[in-house]
Amino acid sequence: MAHVHQLVLQHGRAKARDLVSTKHERLCVDVAAEILAAESDELGITHSGFCLTALPHKEILDTIWRRENHKLTLIVEAGLDKSGNPIGVPYGPKARMILLYLQTKAIQTNCREIELGNSMRDWMFRMNISDGGKTYKQVREQAYRISACRLTFFWEDEHDDLRMNGAFVKTAINLKSATADIRQQHLWKDTVELDESFFEALKAHPVPLWEPALRQISGKSLAIDIYIWLAYRLRSLKKPLTLSWPSIHRQFGAGYKEVWHLKPQFTDALKLALAVYPEAVVDVTRKAVTLHPSPPPVSDNRLISMR
């Protein structure tokens, strides 16, 4: 599935677009061309738990979100407003990108207190996320949900079942209104403090990602989840790992009742994730998805250097 990069390298972007047949394939060509031309070495960071579990892709009515994968389980509980009404579980690509920013800055600075001003604006701009209009309202809504929710990780080791209780943040993510005074927005220097348990777990289990890759898929929550999953899984493989479609459905199929509902969506999102991860080797058949040992998108030395 990595042939898209070869098409771009051999024929150039314009000719490669002519050689594919669908709108999604042309998108993958465009993304691959951007990745091949990218010169930035900036990193993103995520907790390893989000490589095996994830938030919802769409808004859910339930106040508790539960995802289980092998020996790891994530439970996210929606917070309440001051009237006692559920605020809702965070979801979609905006929630993921906010969390990636917070986690990245925490590791870069080795500090729980994260700036929400120009640094976050710069990150969102680099991630192709607007800070105005409807998009800004969506970012504020997801920040509100992230601020209020509780999360629990459960995992099994050789001897016992373990758990981490906490939240994403200790203090609210207070983003200024899009209608705020221009000077106020320019001087937007509020901060947020990560939950201590979450911060310590993040420092113990960080997974480096490549910022240009995140930029190209910032609006696609399933592609983000797959890219993060591949970044974590492929580097640790000693031999090919074949996963059945029911297994894929258990991890990525929330919101898809049947496996056959998920397969076309997952396949398209996987193609996009592979377009931003040229080193990844993944085969897809009618019966299974096979992961092959592959270099990580970012070397461990880059993670060490940013600490």
N, C-alpha and C positions, 0 to 999 in steps of 0.2 A: 504493500500500500504506500510505500515511500517513493514510488515512481514519479510522483508529481514534482519532486525536487529535480530529478533527472531530466524531466521534460523542460523545466525552466532553464537548467544549466545548458542543455543541448540546443534548445531552440529559442530561448528568450521568452520573456513573459507574454508578449503579444501573440507569437506563434503558438505557444503552449496553450493559450486560451482557445485558439482555433482548433486544437487537436482534441479537446475534450467536448463532451456532448451535453452536459447538463449545467444549470445555473449554479448548483452547489459545487460541482467540479471546477467551474471557473472561479468561484470564491476560494476554493482550496489552492488553485494556481496563484491567485493574487496574494493570498496569505503566505504561501511558500516563497514567493518572490520577495516579499517584504522581509521575511525571516532570513533568507540568504543574503540580503543586502544589509541587515542590521549590524551595527558596529558597537552598540551599547553592551557593557558588561554588568549593568545594574541587576541586582537580585531582588526576588520576592521570597518571603518565608512563610511556611505554614506549619502548623502542628501536625505530627505524623498521624494523629487520629483522624484528621480530615482527609487523609489519603485513602482511608478505608470506609469512611462514613461521610455523610454530607447533609446539608440543609435541604429543605424542599425546593423544588424548581418553581413551583407556583404557590399562590396563597392557599392555605388549608383552613378548614373550619375548626378542626380539632385544636385543643389548647396544649396537647402533648404530641411531640414528634419523636418517633423511635426508629432507629436504623441499626441493624445488626449485620455484622460481617465476620464470619469465622469466630475468633475469640474476642472481638471488640464490639461493644454496643454503645451507641450514643443516644441519650434522651435529652431533648430540649423542651423546657416547659415555658409557655408564654407567661409574661409578667402581667401585672394588673395596673390600671390607671388609678387615680386617687379616689374614684368612685367605686372601685372594686371590679371594674369590667375588664375582661381579657384584652390585652393589646394585640396579641397575635404572635405567631412564631415567625422569625425572620426567614426570608426566602429569596430565591432568584439570584441573578448575577450581581446586582448592586450590593446585596448583603455579603456575598462572597468577597467582592473587591474591597469593601470597607474592612472586613476582618483581615484580609491579606495585608492591607496597609498597616493596621494596628500591630499585627504580628511582626511584619518586616521592620518597622520602626523600633519596636521593643528590643529585637535582637541587635539591630544596628547600634542602638544607644545603651543597651544593657540596662534599661530603665523602664519601670512600669508606667511612668507618666509620659503620655504621647501628645504631641502638639496637634491641634485640629485646625491650624491656620494655614499659612502659605504652604507648608510641607504637604498637607493633605490635598490642598488645591492643585499643587504641582503634580502629585501622584495621580489624581483623577484626570488631569489634563493629559498626562502621558498615557493613561489607560483609555483614552478616547471617550471619557465620561464628562459630559457637559456639567457646568455648575450653575445652570440657569433653567428656567421653565419647568416643564414636566419632569425632565430627568432629575433636576435638583430636588423636586418634591419627592420623587421616589427614593433618592438617597437619604433625605431626612426621615422618611417613613421607616426605612430599614434600619437606620441608626437608632431610632426610637425603640424599635422592637429588640434590637441587639442589646440596648442599654437595660431593658427590663427583664429579659429572659434569664432562666437558670439552665445550666447544663450539667449533665453527669456522664462521665465515661466509665464504663465497666469493662474490665479485661481480665482474661484468665492467664495465669502463668502455670508453671509446673506444679506448684504447691497450693495455690489458693486463688480465690476470686478477689480482685482488687477493684477499687472505685475511686474516682476523683469527683468530688462535689464542688460546685462553685458557679461562676458566671463568666461571661466574657470580660465584663468591665465592672469595676467597683463604683465608679461615678458615671453619671449619664453622659452620653455623647451629645453635646449641646451645639448643634449646628445653627448658625445664624440664618434667619429667614431670608429668602431670596429678595424680599421687599425691604430689607433693612437698609439703613443709611449707607451710602457708598463708602464713606470714610470708615464706618463700622466694619463693613465687609473687608475693606482693604487691611484693617488692623485686626483681623480675625485671628486671635491668638489664644483661644480657649484650649484647655487641655482635658484629657480623659485619663483615668488611671485604670490599668488592667487589673482584673482580679488576681490576687496573689497566687492562688493555686493554679490558675490558668497560666500565669506568667512563668512559674517554676516548671510546670509541665512542658511548656513551649521551649524553654531553655534546655531542658533535658532531651527533647525529641524534635529538633527543628529539621525541616526538609527544605533545601534550597530549590528555588524555581528561577527561571530566566524571565526577567521583566519584559523584554520584547515579545516573548511568547504570550504572556498574560495580556499584553496590550491588544494583540490581534484577536483574542477570543473573549475579551472582557464583557461582551454582551450575550454570551452563550453559556448558560450555567452548566449544562451537561458536558460541553466541551471542556470547561474549566475543571470539572470533577474528574473527567477522564485523563486530562493532562497531568493533574496532580497525582492521580492514582498510578499512571505509568512512570512518572518521575520517581516514585517511591518503590514500585515493584520491580521494574526492569533491572535496576542497578544491583539488586540483591540476588538475582537468579543465577544459578550455576548451570542450569540446563533448561530447555524449553518447558513451559508450563501451559497445559491445555485446560481451558475453562469452558464448561458447557454453557449453553445459553440460559438454562435455568439458574446456574450459578451467577451469571452476569445479571440476570433479572433480580436476584436477591439483593445485590448491592446497588444497582442503578435503576431498578424498576419501580421505585415509588411513584405512584400516579399512573402506572401502566398495569392494568389488571392481568393481562396475559403476556406471555413471552413474545408472541408474534406481534403484539402492539409495540413493544419496545425495540425489536430488532432493527427496523429501518431508521428509527430515530437515533439509536445508539451507533449504528454504522456510519451515518452521516456525521455525527458528533466526533466519532473516532477518527474519521478522515481529516476533520478539521484539527483535532488534537495532534495527529501525526504530521500535519502540515507545519505546525509550529515546533515540532520535536524531530528534526531530521535524523537523529541518531537512533531513534526507536525502531525496533523490528517487531512487527505484529502481523499475524496472518488471521484472516477471517474466512470461515467456511459456513456452509449451511448449518452445520451441527455444533460448531465451537469457535472460540477465539483462542489463538495460541500466542503467548508472550515469549519472546526470545531474550536471552541475556543481551543487554545493550548498555552503552555508556550513559551516565546520567546527563541531564541537560546542563547541569552546572557541576563543576568539580568540587570535591570536598575542600580543596585549598582555598577556593573563593569564599566558602562559608567561614573558614577559619580566619581569613584575612579581614572579614567584616566585623568580627567580634572584638 
